[in-house]
Amino acid sequence: MKNCPNCKSEVPKEYDICWNCNYDFINKKIVQIKILQDDKKEYRSINCLRCDVPLKFKGAFRFHEGTKWGILGDLGHLFTNRESFELYICPECNKVEFFAPFI
């Protein structure tokens, strides 16, 4: 673990950016995340950590835990935990990133 010089948070040594304040350890500055709009939907402009090219926003996807409940079928999904994530894909290396929904 290393400490962020900006916000003093502990960050794993493998990470190049502080997840609390977006401080970039390599360039020694805070990285700004741009908010973009496309068809009245807002999404983040995020660069791939491997290729440093902008990730493509592919939409918000909902995932759930559990399986279908026999004869109840999809009705059983009402009682499972559901989470929603934004999906981004790198056009160069095809890396997939999931983020909590932008609010």
N, CA, C and O atoms as a DFTB+ gen file, in Angstrom:
412 C
 N C O
     1  1       0.840      -1.185       0.000
     2  2       0.000       0.000       0.000
     3  2       0.883       1.245       0.000
     4  3       1.975       1.274       0.568
     5  1       0.356       2.270      -0.665
     6  2       1.034       3.566      -0.648
     7  2       0.005       4.621      -0.282
     8  3      -1.196       4.416      -0.458
     9  1       0.472       5.735       0.220
    10  2      -0.409       6.824       0.619
    11  2      -0.454       7.892      -0.465
    12  3       0.569       8.271      -1.034
    13  1      -1.667       8.366      -0.735
    14  2      -1.848       9.443      -1.707
    15  2      -1.356      10.745      -1.091
    16  3      -1.771      11.090       0.015
    17  1      -0.481      11.478      -1.779
    18  2       0.001      12.741      -1.223
    19  2      -1.065      13.830      -1.193
    20  3      -0.918      14.823      -0.480
    21  1      -2.138      13.649      -1.964
    22  2      -3.189      14.666      -2.021
    23  2      -4.216      14.500      -0.898
    24  3      -4.503      15.448      -0.167
    25  1      -4.775      13.273      -0.765
    26  2      -5.844      13.068       0.210
    27  2      -5.463      12.129       1.351
    28  3      -6.260      11.901       2.261
    29  1      -4.244      11.582       1.307
    30  2      -3.715      10.697       2.353
    31  2      -4.411       9.332       2.426
    32  3      -4.254       8.627       3.422
    33  1      -5.175       8.943       1.397
    34  2      -5.815       7.630       1.370
    35  2      -4.782       6.553       1.066
    36  3      -3.778       6.813       0.401
    37  1      -5.034       5.345       1.557
    38  2      -4.173       4.217       1.225
    39  2      -4.626       3.638      -0.118
    40  3      -5.812       3.386      -0.331
    41  1      -3.659       3.433      -1.018
    42  2      -3.927       2.934      -2.365
    43  2      -3.005       1.744      -2.599
    44  3      -1.822       1.816      -2.264
    45  1      -3.519       0.637      -3.173
    46  2      -2.633      -0.491      -3.484
    47  2      -1.490      -0.057      -4.389
    48  3      -1.676       0.787      -5.266
    49  1      -0.311      -0.628      -4.183
    50  2       0.875      -0.184      -4.922
    51  2       0.762      -0.423      -6.424
    52  3       1.476       0.220      -7.194
    53  1      -0.130      -1.345      -6.873
    54  2      -0.288      -1.607      -8.304
    55  2      -1.062      -0.500      -9.015
    56  3      -0.980      -0.392     -10.239
    57  1      -1.803       0.315      -8.291
    58  2      -2.654       1.345      -8.891
    59  2      -1.857       2.613      -9.158
    60  3      -1.011       3.012      -8.358
    61  1      -2.136       3.232     -10.281
    62  2      -1.465       4.473     -10.656
    63  2      -2.307       5.706     -10.345
    64  3      -1.806       6.830     -10.395
    65  1      -3.588       5.501     -10.025
    66  2      -4.488       6.617      -9.736
    67  2      -5.208       6.348      -8.425
    68  3      -5.678       5.234      -8.192
    69  1      -5.298       7.347      -7.577
    70  2      -6.014       7.237      -6.307
    71  2      -7.515       7.171      -6.589
    72  3      -8.051       8.005      -7.319
    73  1      -8.188       6.180      -6.010
    74  2      -9.613       6.036      -6.268
    75  2     -10.447       7.033      -5.468
    76  3     -11.641       7.186      -5.728
    77  1      -9.845       7.701      -4.517
    78  2     -10.583       8.656      -3.709
    79  2     -10.602      10.057      -4.329
    80  3     -11.647      10.707      -4.353
    81  1      -9.456      10.523      -4.830
    82  2      -9.376      11.901      -5.329
    83  2      -8.880      12.007      -6.769
    84  3      -8.719      13.117      -7.275
    85  1      -8.632      10.870      -7.448
    86  2      -8.148      10.826      -8.843
    87  2      -6.743      11.400      -9.007
    88  3      -6.411      11.918     -10.073
    89  1      -5.915      11.315      -7.969
    90  2      -4.533      11.769      -8.085
    91  2      -3.738      10.748      -8.887
    92  3      -3.747       9.559      -8.568
    93  1      -3.044      11.215      -9.939
    94  2      -2.228      10.360     -10.802
    95  2      -0.806      10.336     -10.241
    96  3      -0.122      11.359     -10.226
    97  1      -0.364       9.154      -9.778
    98  2       0.957       9.026      -9.170
    99  2       2.088       9.192     -10.187
   100  3       3.184       9.616      -9.821
   101  1       1.842       8.869     -11.438
   102  2       2.884       8.980     -12.467
   103  2       3.106      10.423     -12.875
   104  3       4.241      10.900     -12.893
   105  1       2.014      11.131     -13.207
   106  2       2.122      12.526     -13.663
   107  2       2.085      13.534     -12.525
   108  3       2.275      14.731     -12.738
   109  1       1.838      13.037     -11.304
   110  2       1.818      13.873     -10.094
   111  2       0.840      15.037     -10.207
   112  3       1.180      16.188      -9.933
   113  1      -0.402      14.703     -10.622
   114  2      -1.456      15.712     -10.684
   115  2      -2.802      15.013     -10.566
   116  3      -2.890      13.795     -10.720
   117  1      -3.846      15.781     -10.294
   118  2      -5.193      15.234     -10.195
   119  2      -5.780      15.130     -11.596
   120  3      -5.745      16.087     -12.368
   121  1      -6.315      13.966     -11.912
   122  2      -6.912      13.716     -13.214
   123  2      -8.377      14.127     -13.161
   124  3      -9.098      13.737     -12.242
   125  1      -8.816      14.902     -14.126
   126  2     -10.211      15.314     -14.202
   127  2     -10.985      14.315     -15.051
   128  3     -10.534      13.931     -16.131
   129  1     -12.147      13.896     -14.567
   130  2     -13.023      13.000     -15.322
   131  2     -14.092      13.863     -15.971
   132  3     -14.842      14.556     -15.284
   133  1     -14.159      13.818     -17.288
   134  2     -15.130      14.624     -18.025
   135  2     -16.475      13.910     -18.044
   136  3     -16.550      12.683     -18.116
   137  1     -17.534      14.709     -17.978
   138  2     -18.881      14.169     -18.095
   139  2     -19.366      14.503     -19.504
   140  3     -19.398      15.669     -19.897
   141  1     -19.741      13.473     -20.258
   142  2     -20.193      13.645     -21.632
   143  2     -21.671      13.334     -21.725
   144  3     -22.214      12.609     -20.891
   145  1     -22.331      13.888     -22.749
   146  2     -23.741      13.603     -22.964
   147  2     -23.925      13.045     -24.358
   148  3     -23.343      13.538     -25.324
   149  1     -24.746      12.004     -24.450
   150  2     -25.067      11.385     -25.720
   151  2     -26.526      10.953     -25.656
   152  3     -26.887      10.097     -24.849
   153  1     -27.357      11.538     -26.497
   154  2     -28.789      11.218     -26.507
   155  2     -29.415      11.392     -25.127
   156  3     -30.157      10.529     -24.656
   157  1     -29.108      12.511     -24.490
   158  2     -29.640      12.868     -23.173
   159  2     -29.188      11.937     -22.055
   160  3     -29.781      11.953     -20.976
   161  1     -28.153      11.122     -22.281
   162  2     -27.590      10.287     -21.225
   163  2     -26.197      10.792     -20.918
   164  3     -25.423      11.101     -21.824
   165  1     -25.884      10.874     -19.653
   166  2     -24.555      11.307     -19.247
   167  2     -23.674      10.090     -19.012
   168  3     -24.134       9.078     -18.484
   169  1     -22.428      10.187     -19.399
   170  2     -21.468       9.140     -19.101
   171  2     -20.100       9.762     -18.943
   172  3     -19.889      10.917     -19.314
   173  1     -19.174       9.005     -18.394
   174  2     -17.847       9.516     -18.090
   175  2     -16.892       9.296     -19.253
   176  3     -17.019       8.318     -19.990
   177  1     -15.948      10.195     -19.415
   178  2     -14.866      10.005     -20.382
   179  2     -13.683       9.442     -19.609
   180  3     -13.031      10.150     -18.841
   181  1     -13.416       8.149     -19.826
   182  2     -12.376       7.449     -19.075
   183  2     -11.398       6.830     -20.055
   184  3     -11.810       6.224     -21.044
   185  1     -10.100       6.977     -19.792
   186  2      -9.087       6.360     -20.641
   187  2      -8.723       4.985     -20.122
   188  3      -8.758       4.734     -18.917
   189  1      -8.373       4.090     -21.045
   190  2      -7.926       2.747     -20.699
   191  2      -6.594       2.850     -19.952
   192  3      -5.710       3.606     -20.354
   193  1      -6.457       2.091     -18.871
   194  2      -5.220       2.125     -18.101
   195  2      -4.073       1.444     -18.836
   196  3      -2.911       1.721     -18.540
   197  1      -4.368       0.564     -19.782
   198  2      -3.324      -0.115     -20.550
   199  2      -2.895       0.691     -21.773
   200  3      -1.703       0.888     -22.008
   201  1      -3.888       1.162     -22.559
   202  2      -3.604       1.782     -23.860
   203  2      -3.654       3.305     -23.839
   204  3      -3.149       3.949     -24.758
   205  1      -4.247       3.883     -22.819
   206  2      -4.435       5.324     -22.686
   207  2      -5.254       5.908     -23.844
   208  3      -4.991       7.023     -24.296
   209  1      -6.245       5.148     -24.320
   210  2      -7.209       5.643     -25.313
   211  2      -8.576       5.689     -24.637
   212  3      -8.813       4.930     -23.697
   213  1      -9.484       6.557     -25.087
   214  2     -10.803       6.646     -24.443
   215  2     -11.588       5.342     -24.558
   216  3     -11.652       4.730     -25.624
   217  1     -12.182       4.932     -23.440
   218  2     -13.040       3.749     -23.432
   219  2     -14.375       4.088     -24.072
   220  3     -14.848       5.219     -23.966
   221  1     -14.982       3.121     -24.731
   222  2     -16.296       3.291     -25.368
   223  2     -17.377       2.892     -24.375
   224  3     -17.347       1.797     -23.814
   225  1     -18.331       3.789     -24.167
   226  2     -19.462       3.520     -23.277
   227  2     -20.441       2.618     -24.014
   228  3     -20.883       2.950     -25.114
   229  1     -20.785       1.473     -23.412
   230  2     -21.685       0.505     -24.053
   231  2     -23.052       0.437     -23.383
   232  3     -23.915      -0.318     -23.830
   233  1     -23.266       1.205     -22.329
   234  2     -24.575       1.239     -21.690
   235  2     -24.535       0.718     -20.267
   236  3     -23.509       0.240     -19.783
   237  1     -25.687       0.826     -19.606
   238  2     -25.834       0.330     -18.241
   239  2     -26.472      -1.050     -18.307
   240  3     -27.443      -1.257     -19.035
   241  1     -25.928      -1.986     -17.553
   242  2     -26.420      -3.355     -17.538
   243  2     -26.793      -3.743     -16.119
   244  3     -26.140      -3.339     -15.157
   245  1     -27.859      -4.538     -16.001
   246  2     -28.304      -5.013     -14.691
   247  2     -27.940      -6.476     -14.550
   248  3     -28.179      -7.279     -15.451
   249  1     -27.364      -6.810     -13.420
   250  2     -26.979      -8.179     -13.106
   251  2     -27.710      -8.605     -11.846
   252  3     -28.088      -7.765     -11.030
   253  1     -27.910      -9.894     -11.686
   254  2     -28.573     -10.392     -10.488
   255  2     -27.875     -11.636      -9.972
   256  3     -27.153     -12.320     -10.698
   257  1     -28.111     -11.908      -8.701
   258  2     -27.595     -13.116      -8.065
   259  2     -28.716     -14.137      -8.007
   260  3     -29.886     -13.776      -7.874
   261  1     -28.371     -15.383      -8.105
   262  2     -29.372     -16.424      -7.957
   263  2     -29.716     -17.072      -9.285
   264  3     -29.198     -16.703     -10.339
   265  1     -30.614     -18.057      -9.201
   266  2     -31.047     -18.799     -10.380
   267  2     -32.560     -18.735     -10.473
   268  3     -33.230     -18.241      -9.566
   269  1     -33.086     -19.234     -11.564
   270  2     -34.542     -19.291     -11.718
   271  2     -35.120     -20.273     -10.704
   272  3     -34.466     -21.251     -10.343
   273  1     -36.316     -20.023     -10.255
   274  2     -36.956     -20.806      -9.211
   275  2     -37.981     -21.787      -9.800
   276  3     -39.173     -21.660      -9.522
   277  1     -37.561     -22.717     -10.568
   278  2     -38.444     -23.763     -11.079
   279  2     -39.670     -23.228     -11.777
   280  3     -39.557     -22.516     -12.775
   281  1     -40.857     -23.564     -11.259
   282  2     -42.086     -23.160     -11.930
   283  2     -42.365     -21.664     -11.790
   284  3     -43.169     -21.118     -12.546
   285  1     -41.723     -21.000     -10.847
   286  2     -41.896     -19.546     -10.725
   287  2     -41.169     -18.795     -11.840
   288  3     -41.537     -17.667     -12.167
   289  1     -40.151     -19.406     -12.419
   290  2     -39.424     -18.804     -13.539
   291  2     -38.896     -17.426     -13.217
   292  3     -38.208     -17.238     -12.214
   293  1     -39.217     -16.455     -14.066
   294  2     -38.726     -15.092     -13.891
   295  2     -39.332     -14.395     -12.679
   296  3     -38.774     -13.406     -12.202
   297  1     -40.443     -14.878     -12.180
   298  2     -41.036     -14.294     -10.986
   299  2     -40.091     -14.405      -9.794
   300  3     -40.089     -13.543      -8.916
   301  1     -39.287     -15.471      -9.766
   302  2     -38.308     -15.656      -8.697
   303  2     -37.237     -14.584      -8.673
   304  3     -36.614     -14.364      -7.635
   305  1     -37.006     -13.904      -9.806
   306  2     -35.997     -12.845      -9.869
   307  2     -36.393     -11.621      -9.047
   308  3     -35.547     -10.783      -8.735
   309  1     -37.658     -11.513      -8.701
   310  2     -38.093     -10.383      -7.873
   311  2     -37.453     -10.420      -6.493
   312  3     -37.346      -9.389      -5.830
   313  1     -37.026     -11.606      -6.054
   314  2     -36.492     -11.768      -4.710
   315  2     -34.971     -11.888      -4.683
   316  3     -34.399     -12.230      -3.648
   317  1     -34.313     -11.613      -5.799
   318  2     -32.852     -11.705      -5.857
   319  2     -32.249     -10.316      -5.812
   320  3     -32.914      -9.324      -6.110
   321  1     -30.984     -10.258      -5.435
   322  2     -30.257      -8.995      -5.387
   323  2     -29.888      -8.569      -6.805
   324  3     -29.279      -9.343      -7.542
   325  1     -30.250      -7.347      -7.195
   326  2     -29.936      -6.847      -8.533
   327  2     -29.044      -5.616      -8.401
   328  3     -29.291      -4.740      -7.572
   329  1     -28.018      -5.566      -9.220
   330  2     -27.094      -4.434      -9.244
   331  2     -26.998      -3.916     -10.675
   332  3     -27.113      -4.686     -11.629
   333  1     -26.790      -2.625     -10.820
   334  2     -26.647      -2.016     -12.135
   335  2     -25.244      -1.430     -12.254
   336  3     -24.746      -0.799     -11.322
   337  1     -24.606      -1.644     -13.416
   338  2     -23.257      -1.143     -13.662
   339  2     -23.169      -0.553     -15.060
   340  3     -23.847      -1.010     -15.981
   341  1     -22.323       0.472     -15.213
   342  2     -22.008       0.998     -16.530
   343  2     -20.884       0.160     -17.118
   344  3     -19.929      -0.176     -16.417
   345  1     -20.987      -0.178     -18.394
   346  2     -19.997      -1.008     -19.067
   347  2     -19.224      -0.163     -20.071
   348  3     -19.815       0.519     -20.908
   349  1     -17.892      -0.213     -19.979
   350  2     -16.992       0.480     -20.902
   351  2     -16.041      -0.548     -21.503
   352  3     -15.596      -1.460     -20.807
   353  1     -15.721      -0.409     -22.805
   354  2     -14.822      -1.329     -23.487
   355  2     -13.732      -0.537     -24.196
   356  3     -14.008       0.483     -24.826
   357  1     -12.481      -1.012     -24.089
   358  2     -11.361      -0.382     -24.785
   359  2     -11.365      -0.843     -26.243
   360  3     -11.384      -2.048     -26.496
   361  1     -11.347       0.085     -27.215
   362  2     -11.348      -0.318     -28.623
   363  2     -10.017      -0.913     -29.083
   364  3      -9.963      -1.555     -30.132
   365  1      -8.949      -0.713     -28.319
   366  2      -7.628      -1.224     -28.705
   367  2      -7.365      -2.623     -28.158
   368  3      -7.041      -3.536     -28.918
   369  1      -7.502      -2.797     -26.839
   370  2      -7.136      -4.082     -26.215
   371  2      -8.349      -4.905     -25.777
   372  3      -8.190      -6.014     -25.268
   373  1      -9.566      -4.368     -25.972
   374  2     -10.825      -5.040     -25.614
   375  2     -10.996      -5.282     -24.121
   376  3     -11.765      -6.155     -23.719
   377  1     -10.291      -4.522     -23.301
   378  2     -10.464      -4.623     -21.852
   379  2     -11.851      -4.108     -21.493
   380  3     -12.309      -3.111     -22.052
   381  1     -12.522      -4.783     -20.562
   382  2     -13.856      -4.402     -20.119
   383  2     -13.754      -3.813     -18.724
   384  3     -13.082      -4.370     -17.856
   385  1     -14.421      -2.687     -18.507
   386  2     -14.447      -2.034     -17.194
   387  2     -15.899      -1.841     -16.773
   388  3     -16.736      -1.434     -17.578
   389  1     -16.195      -2.136     -15.502
   390  2     -17.497      -1.882     -14.926
   391  2     -17.372      -0.772     -13.900
   392  3     -16.412      -0.741     -13.130
   393  1     -18.337       0.143     -13.882
   394  2     -18.365       1.227     -12.909
   395  2     -19.742       1.334     -12.306
   396  3     -20.739       0.985     -12.939
   397  1     -19.798       1.817     -11.082
   398  2     -21.101       2.087     -10.457
   399  2     -21.811       3.137     -11.303
   400  3     -21.153       3.975     -11.920
   401  1     -23.128       3.105     -11.342
   402  2     -23.872       4.050     -12.197
   403  2     -23.552       5.491     -11.840
   404  3     -23.384       5.846     -10.673
   405  1     -23.472       6.308     -12.881
   406  2     -23.246       7.743     -12.695
   407  2     -24.554       8.379     -12.292
   408  3     -25.575       8.224     -12.962
   409  1     -24.509       9.102     -11.180
   410  2     -25.736       9.740     -10.692
   411  2     -25.572      11.241     -10.741
   412  3     -26.490      11.974     -10.373
